[in-house]
Amino acid sequence: MKYICNSCGSESLKWSGKCSVCGEWGTLEELSEEVVNGNSKTSSTKSPYRAITEYREKPDSKGLPKNRLSTGYAEFDRVLGGGLIEGEVVLMSGEPGVGKSTLLLQIALHLSSKKRILYICGEESPSQLISRLDRLSKKGGKPEKIFVTNDVVVENIYNLVSDEKFDLVIVDSIQSVTSLSSRGYPGSISQVRASGALLTRLSKVTGVPSILVGQINKGGDIAGPKILEHIVDCVLYIEGGEFNQYRILRGMKNRFGSTNEIGVFEMTSMGLDEVGNPSLLFLDSKTAVSGSAIGAVVQGSRVVFVEVQALVVERGAEVGPLRRVANGIKKPRLDMLCAVLSRRGNVFLGDKDVFVNIVGGVMVSDPAVDLAICAAIKSVVKDKVLDREYIYFGEVGLTGEIRGTWGLDSILSEASRVGYKGAYIGNTGVRSKKGLKISVVKSIKDL
């Protein structure tokens, strides 16, 4: 008998109120595992083996691998790295109501004309599922080959997929299925661990790709043991607030592709629609107001232009700690940029509250947006309107210097194609670009 932490996955031989590894309270759960006698040879056989070169598939006429299964949505395929690999296991997570089940139903509806889809509905009844499917079918597509089961015993699912021919298995959700090898309740650490391992083994043996829906806990992380994220091939996360109509699909882990790609969808009454040019969504109106600057970030092979808005408020006689509110960027990054502006940029912010927002609800972690943030803050302090036909691209250092980051060529090429007139960039070797006026900013004081 041992106990496992559902926050960090660490194991302990005795129960305690606080995990000794991550420090979280009330996260240890009992886990009972049966010990298998390794010396028993009654049911063991010799493992089959083949040369690894025999598993290589020949490319098609376009030079692309044949083992990629397109979901029918370019934004989803982009994040996956081109489509689903044979035997791939994808774990999709996100806030409740963000559109996980809706997106998977749309994928199943698109593939059902040529592929056989098995949908395991553990959280909804088949009648509830068909009512939502009828609404999505109004956009096109017929659920001809979508098969549904509400059997949540993972061993029964294993036998079903092994005997029948399916091209894709969708489990909604992994917290709702149970395994006969575990005595825990559905959604517990032991059940998720056993069910996830068996479903992963099912895809590897049969070659049928599967998508598992994973719920998140109150901390925003995927519920269940960390081993669930380790054994799957790809972990996807859907971002988007309750009142935000746009959804951003990110790859947190991908064994068969990049984790820098993003997919953008728009939530409508008819389901999720793809957004081919997301830069237009993250840019506000053309209103000339101080405190607004256009930044650029590279997400995999995609260039995204974002609008950075800043507001600086005088404290006056108000007492208390200074407020630094950051939406779309990390607060420590904003604290650092405010300190650099105060010390190196001739913009004193020691008696002012600073608010920064990235329009559209997108989360940006690329330091290349630093220059746009500083430009927006300095613009509102000096009350000067910035030209919206210029972009800002560069990383700000503690000494006040502006450095160029990777992806500058892609940024400038895309800016020229979209129609921007110029760009303020860090101190790099690039001095000119056809169709753009390049201005090199060496220091934050020169901004």
Secondary structure, 3 states (H helix, E strand, C coil): CEEEECCCCCEECCCCCECCCCCCECCEEEECCCCCCCCCCCCCCCCCCCCHHHHCCCCCCCCCCCCEECCCCHHHHHHHCCCEECCCEEEEEECCCCCHHHHHHHHHHHHCCCCCEEEEECCCCHHHHHHHHHHHHHHCCCCCCEEEECCCEHHHHHHHHHHCCCCEEEEECCCCCECCCCCCCCCCHHHHHHHHHHHHHHHHHHCCCEEEEECECCCCCECCCCHHHHHCCEEEEEECCCCCCEEEEEEEEECCCCCCCEEEEEEECCEEEECCCHHHCCCCCCCCCCCEEEEEEEECCEEEEEEEEEEEEECCCCCCCCCEEEECCCHHHHHHHHHHHHHHCCCCCCCEEEEEEECCCCCCCCHHHHHHHHHHHHHHHHCCCCCCCEEEECEECCCCEEECCCCHHHHHHHHHHHCCCEEEECECCCCCECCEEEEECCEHHHC
